[in-house]
Amino acid sequence: MNEFDKNKDNVNGEKEFETEKDTLNSADLSEGREESSSYEANGINKPEEKPEGKVEEQEVKAEGQEFTSEYPQTASFNRADELVRDYERVMSDGTDERVAAEQQIHENKTMTAAATADQQPAGKRGKERPSSGNPKWKGFFSLLAAGVVGSALTFVAIPHTDLLDGKYTKLEQQVEDLSSKVSSNSSSSDIKAQTTSATASDSSSSSIADMVETSSKAIVGIVNVQKQATNQFSQSTTTDSEVESGSGSGIIFKKDDKYAYIATNNHVIEGANSLEISLYNGDKTEGKLIGADALTDLAVVRIDAKYATDVIEFGDSSSLRPGDQVWAIGNPLGLDLSRTVTQGIVSAVDRSITVNTSAGDWEFNVIQTDAAINPGNSGGALINSAGQVIGINSLKISEDGVEGLGFAIPSNDLLPIVNEIIESGEVERPYIGVGLASLEEVPQMYLQDLPDSVTKGVMVTNIDSNSAAAKAGLEVQDVIVSINGTDLDGSSDLRKYLYTKVDIGDKVKLVVYHDGSKKTVELTLTSNSGSSN
């Protein structure tokens, strides 16, 4: 077989090898597709296959990273090895291109020689030297030789040049920076006990305590002392002794050069022959009653100004909302528990509660709170977070199973009253001059002459002989059903109309039933704060 036939056979063999390779690849691809379809048909994700070489490479890299993290000083050598491998890849890529070009040139020469041989005589062709082997093996050995030479140059020649000097300098700097970071991180990762700042909470608690302490200096205790007649086992000798009738609280809200003024409840001082005032610093002095208003349950007492070290301001009760924090300060159950502080919230505002006072029934507008209010707290302060008085504690609902229902007179309602008491010693209101009782309180025997249609109104129980009612001809047991066209359900409605709708000197028209007969009475209102209206 001549050289051309050998080359031809080699070429045909290579084509057959490529054809068989393509056939195997197609078969593998078909098998992979069938396997993938099988996974999809069963609803299973095909597991991801990782090349074995890559798995090993990843494991080696992971080990290298772990080793580098433990010994950061080796980072410079690892980086140098990476640079060497990069250089080898560059040299290898160049060698591959050169070998491929040489192989292509060799194939071209072979084909040209074969074509030339076809044109030469047979005898001459027979004298040509046979091919020494497959050119692919030549390319392989050339590539291997180039790799060996390139590696030798890399390890021997490059270290003696300045090619990587700048990179090694950068590597050294990076290693130094990394080492400093690692050392700082290792030192900062230690768990240490640190003091945490509680400035905000401490400041809040401190401010509340300071506010309560300051406000408490203006809170006083009031002892109601009354005279009581006693018989010392003798028919002819009777002596009066002073006894404590009750106690309550009060607030110092005003002070001038001579006096300090204390606001409290009327029921705290009512009926007292003398008042004993207990102050924040423990001093005691006598208080003098300036005036009281039984209907609103308010009173003002004065003491010498030298005893009052502090006063407390009034706040705007109209700004209160349910949920606002409040504190009640007073003397529950007597002076032994003086200036007790209880905390709560505003449960409701503008509550209307009808209270039976010594001047008659009156509908109070009050603040409802769940701050604890007990006997002895009456007259004490209900303060806001600014330390201002927004109400005077007056009453609570005390029944079995009832808790947290305390009530205070709003500051905006009580201020006009106490200021008027300081100025005139009393509260002037329009006055008719009659005692009143709601029909529901009157026994049925006194209502026999009334028409069946009259079910609401107020009955006259007594008449002041010098009053406008007496001059207008009103009599006891007359029933008043309206005033100026406004129907009356009870005595509190008549008082509320007189004290909020009209003034002293105004004329009013009353519709009255007298002995079962209906009539209209007109009268002019006068002033007498000591009346029973």
C-alpha positions, 0 to 999 in steps of 0.5 A, spaced: 500 500 500 502 506 498 503 513 502 497 516 499 492 509 500 495 509 508 493 517 509 486 515 505 485 509 510 487 514 516 482 519 513 477 514 512 478 511 519 478 518 522 471 519 519 468 512 521 471 514 528 467 521 528 461 517 525 461 512 531 462 518 536 456 521 533 452 515 534 454 514 541 453 521 543 446 521 540 445 514 543 447 517 550 443 524 549 436 519 547 438 515 553 438 522 557 432 524 554 428 518 556 431 518 563 429 525 564 422 524 561 421 518 566 423 523 572 418 528 569 413 523 569 413 521 576 413 528 578 421 527 581 426 533 580 432 530 576 438 530 581 443 534 579 450 531 577 456 534 578 462 532 574 467 528 579 473 533 577 469 539 579 467 536 586 474 534 588 476 541 586 471 544 590 473 540 596 480 542 595 478 549 594 474 549 601 480 545 604 484 551 602 480 556 604 479 553 611 486 552 612 487 559 609 482 562 614 486 558 620 493 561 618 492 567 614 500 568 613 499 562 607 495 567 603 501 570 600 504 563 597 497 561 595 496 567 591 503 566 588 501 559 586 495 562 583 499 567 579 503 561 576 497 557 574 494 563 570 501 564 567 501 556 565 494 557 562 496 563 558 502 559 555 498 552 554 493 556 550 498 559 546 502 552 545 495 549 543 494 554 537 501 553 535 500 546 535 493 546 531 497 551 526 502 546 525 498 540 524 493 544 519 500 546 515 502 538 515 495 536 513 495 541 507 502 539 505 500 531 506 494 533 501 498 537 496 504 531 496 498 526 495 495 530 489 502 531 486 504 523 487 497 522 483 500 526 477 507 522 477 509 516 474 508 509 478 515 507 479 517 514 481 512 514 487 514 507 489 521 510 491 518 515 496 519 514 503 513 512 507 510 516 512 513 515 519 506 515 523 500 519 525 500 526 525 495 527 531 501 523 535 506 528 533 501 534 535 500 530 542 508 530 543 509 537 541 504 539 546 507 535 552 514 538 550 511 545 550 508 544 557 514 541 560 518 547 557 513 552 559 513 549 566 520 549 566 521 557 564 515 559 569 519 556 575 526 557 573 526 564 569 520 568 572 522 568 579 529 572 576 525 577 573 521 583 575 515 581 572 511 579 578 514 584 583 508 589 583 503 583 584 507 580 590 508 587 593 500 588 593 499 581 595 504 582 601 499 588 603 493 584 602 496 579 607 497 584 612 491 588 611 487 581 612 491 579 618 489 585 622 482 585 620 482 577 622 485 579 629 481 585 630 475 581 629 477 575 633 478 580 639 471 583 638 467 577 637 468 576 645 462 576 649 463 581 654 458 584 659 456 591 658 452 596 662 446 598 658 443 605 659 436 606 662 436 613 662 429 614 658 426 609 663 430 612 669 428 619 667 421 618 666 420 614 673 424 620 676 420 625 673 413 622 676 416 621 683 419 629 682 412 631 680 408 627 685 413 630 691 412 637 689 405 636 688 404 633 695 407 639 698 401 643 697 396 637 699 393 638 706 389 634 711 383 637 714 380 635 721 373 636 722 372 638 730 365 639 732 362 640 739 358 635 743 354 635 749 356 630 754 352 629 761 357 628 767 352 623 771 349 630 773 342 632 772 344 640 773 351 640 769 352 639 762 359 640 758 361 641 751 367 637 749 370 638 742 371 631 738 373 629 731 367 628 727 371 626 720 377 628 716 379 629 709 383 633 704 385 639 701 389 643 696 393 649 697 391 653 690 392 660 692 397 665 696 398 672 698 402 676 703 397 674 709 393 668 707 394 661 703 387 658 700 385 651 701 380 648 696 376 642 699 369 639 699 363 642 703 362 635 706 369 635 709 368 641 713 360 641 714 358 642 721 365 644 724 366 648 730 373 648 728 378 646 723 385 643 724 390 643 718 395 638 717 401 640 713 406 637 709 412 638 714 408 636 719 406 642 722 398 643 724 394 650 724 387 652 725 383 653 719 378 659 718 372 657 713 371 663 708 365 660 705 362 653 702 357 651 697 353 645 699 350 644 692 356 644 688 360 640 694 365 646 694 368 650 700 374 654 701 378 655 708 384 659 709 390 659 713 396 664 715 401 664 709 407 662 713 405 655 713 404 654 706 411 653 703 408 651 696 402 652 692 399 647 686 396 650 679 390 648 676 390 645 669 385 645 663 380 639 665 377 640 658 383 637 655 382 630 658 381 624 654 379 617 656 386 613 657 390 619 660 394 618 666 392 621 673 394 621 680 390 621 686 393 624 692 390 625 699 389 622 706 385 616 706 382 613 712 385 619 716 392 622 717 395 616 719 396 615 711 397 622 709 398 624 702 397 617 699 398 617 692 394 612 687 395 612 680 390 610 674 387 613 668 381 617 666 375 612 665 370 617 662 369 625 662 363 629 662 359 624 667 352 626 670 351 623 677 345 626 681 347 627 688 343 628 694 346 634 698 344 638 704 342 643 699 338 638 695 339 634 689 344 636 684 346 633 678 354 633 678 358 633 672 364 629 674 371 626 671 370 618 672 377 615 674 379 608 676 385 611 681 383 609 688 379 614 692 377 612 699 374 615 705 379 621 707 381 622 699 375 627 699 377 634 697 384 631 695 387 633 688 387 629 682 393 631 678 395 630 671 402 628 668 404 635 668 403 636 676 396 640 675 390 639 678 385 637 673 379 635 679 378 635 686 376 628 688 369 628 691 365 621 691 366 614 689 360 608 688 361 603 694 357 597 693 359 590 693 362 587 687 364 595 684 371 597 684 374 603 680 369 608 680 371 614 683 369 621 681 372 628 681 369 635 680 373 638 674 377 644 675 374 648 670 367 647 673 370 648 680 374 654 679 369 659 678 366 657 684 372 657 689 374 664 686 367 667 688 367 664 695 374 668 696 371 674 693 364 674 696 364 668 701 358 665 698 355 663 691 350 667 689 344 664 685 337 666 682 332 664 688 325 663 688 324 661 695 321 655 696 323 648 698 322 642 693 321 635 692 320 631 686 313 627 685 316 620 686 319 622 693 312 624 695 307 620 698 301 618 694 296 621 699 298 628 697 297 627 690 290 625 690 288 632 687 292 631 681 289 629 674 291 623 672 295 626 666 300 629 671 306 624 673 312 629 673 314 635 676 316 638 683 312 639 689 313 645 694 314 643 701 316 650 704 316 657 703 320 663 705 315 668 707 320 674 704 321 670 698 319 672 691 315 665 691 311 668 697 309 674 694 307 671 687 302 667 691 305 660 691 303 655 697 305 649 700 303 642 696 303 646 690 306 642 684 310 646 679 310 642 672 314 647 668 318 653 667 318 658 661 315 652 657 320 647 659 317 641 663 320 639 669 321 631 671 324 633 678 327 638 683 334 637 680 331 640 673 328 646 676 335 648 680 339 646 673 334 651 669 335 656 674 342 656 675 344 655 668 339 659 664 337 665 667 340 670 672 338 674 678 333 679 676 330 675 670 322 674 670 320 667 669 313 663 668 311 657 672 305 653 670 303 650 677 297 645 679 294 648 686 288 643 689 288 640 682 287 646 678 292 649 673 294 656 673 300 660 671 305 664 676 310 670 674 315 672 679 322 675 679 328 672 681 332 674 687 339 672 690 340 668 696 345 663 696 343 660 703 336 658 700 334 651 699 333 651 692 
